[in-house]
Amino acid sequence: MYRMLKFFAFLQIFCLSFTAQAIVIDNLYEAKVEIQDQTQRSQDAAIKRAFRLVLVKVSGNRELLRDETIKRHIQNAKSFLLSYQFDIQPEKIFYEAEFDAQSVEKIIRFAGFPIWGKHRPDSIIWLALQDPDSKERELITRNNEQDELFEEALETAVKRGVGINFPVLDLIDLQQVSVYDVWNSFTQTIVEASERYPVDFIVSASIFSRHEESWVGQWTIAHKGRFYSGEIDRKTPDSVLSELVEILADKQSEQYALGTSDISDEKVSIVVGNINKLSKYIEVSDFLNSLTLVLNSTLVEQDGNKGIFELELFGDEEDLVSALLLDDRISVKQQESDTSATQLEYVWNN
């Protein structure tokens, strides 16, 4: 396998568009699990497994599954089920379940855990792998969903509802970043090279074999000038990479998931321009209300092609600004050089 990985070094990336700064997860309340057969007993077990996946994906917090209240709800997962279907493949059967969004959010909040909305930050992962025999190190990427090193990590990304990208490793990348940079976690070099990929989270990791059935991943996550690092020990390199995606999801949810304790007593007003007809006002209102941190949005004033919206929030004004930066349908209004902004002013781009 490791010789074959050399082949992938210069191949194109399987990823989301480089122009996006965030992804939108539209299937937060859906999960797909493998099932042995279509008997009722197998279905009941599959519903519980799917429900666990949805609870973690919506809250962003793996610790939620340890909560006694949540455990009781999992035993009654069928009562939250909206619909299901079977995906029958030549050698496998999958159970696809969709759960009621309002009910799911209600029990998560009641148990004291946050809700992580569907607008989520994007990320890029730089990887260096050491061959266990030759000890040769090289940068790796992927272009094929079936590549065994990346398959488990990609499945984990879907389960957690996060976007993971890998660098192209073309001439531009390789002129800026070497395997030595990633292996030694030279974060400044990696962050600078990642500027061509407009993402919020930048990850670097070196993966190597410590001894038989022991693979280690030493990782660093960079986010807005902050750095986090750690070490993973698993039996295979693909399980190391999968756990790295879990850790990345945990770090992202810590930043963006909001709980009931984050409800603000004060309302925040924002001005949105380029909404010169009724349909656009409806679009903006629906967009604002779709943000997880927005409890309610109200159009309080119209002024030409501008609308002033008053928002009740989970969190504060800074959280709102961060959330709005994650969606390219709305952008910050460019201020004149001789004026100072006293309001949150945006332009509707949709």
Secondary structure as GFF3:
##gff-version 3
##sequence-region A 1 350
A	DSSP	alpha_helix	2	5	.	.	.	ID=ss1
A	DSSP	three_ten_helix	6	10	.	.	.	ID=ss2
A	DSSP	beta_strand	22	24	.	.	.	ID=ss3
A	DSSP	beta_strand	30	35	.	.	.	ID=ss4
A	DSSP	alpha_helix	40	59	.	.	.	ID=ss5
A	DSSP	three_ten_helix	62	66	.	.	.	ID=ss6
A	DSSP	alpha_helix	68	75	.	.	.	ID=ss7
A	DSSP	three_ten_helix	77	80	.	.	.	ID=ss8
A	DSSP	beta_strand	81	88	.	.	.	ID=ss9
A	DSSP	beta_strand	93	99	.	.	.	ID=ss10
A	DSSP	alpha_helix	101	110	.	.	.	ID=ss11
A	DSSP	beta_strand	119	121	.	.	.	ID=ss12
A	DSSP	beta_strand	123	130	.	.	.	ID=ss13
A	DSSP	beta_strand	137	140	.	.	.	ID=ss14
A	DSSP	alpha_helix	148	160	.	.	.	ID=ss15
A	DSSP	alpha_helix	171	176	.	.	.	ID=ss16
A	DSSP	alpha_helix	179	183	.	.	.	ID=ss17
A	DSSP	alpha_helix	187	193	.	.	.	ID=ss18
A	DSSP	three_ten_helix	194	196	.	.	.	ID=ss19
A	DSSP	beta_strand	201	211	.	.	.	ID=ss20
A	DSSP	beta_strand	214	223	.	.	.	ID=ss21
A	DSSP	beta_strand	226	234	.	.	.	ID=ss22
A	DSSP	alpha_helix	237	256	.	.	.	ID=ss23
A	DSSP	three_ten_helix	260	262	.	.	.	ID=ss24
A	DSSP	beta_strand	268	273	.	.	.	ID=ss25
A	DSSP	alpha_helix	278	290	.	.	.	ID=ss26
A	DSSP	beta_strand	294	303	.	.	.	ID=ss27
A	DSSP	beta_strand	306	313	.	.	.	ID=ss28
A	DSSP	alpha_helix	317	324	.	.	.	ID=ss29
A	DSSP	beta_strand	330	332	.	.	.	ID=ss30
A	DSSP	beta_strand	344	348	.	.	.	ID=ss31
###
